[in-house]
Amino acid sequence: MVKLRLTRIGKKKNPFYRIIAADANSPRDGRFIEQIGTYDPNQEPAAVNIDADLAKKWLKNGAVPTATVERLLKNAGIEK
């Protein structure tokens, strides 16, 4: 099963996330299949960059987004 989820990069107390497609059994910051965007909660408003074509491709192929990624996709105007 493939999930669309966040993986954390960045320094301590300064989070920065990649939005990735990964196998559900792989660790949070482990191996992933493809990066589809980034999320920076430190900026005001939070900066979200998502490749809409890749996101739609993964959703069409049955990838399940986590709750946070689902909210980010909805805010970016990308629906299932």
Secondary structure, DSSP 8 states (H G I E B T S, - for coil): -EEEEEEEEEETTEEEEEEEEEETTS-TTS--SEEEEEEETTSSS-EEEE-HHHHHHHHHTT-EE-HHHHHHHHHTT---
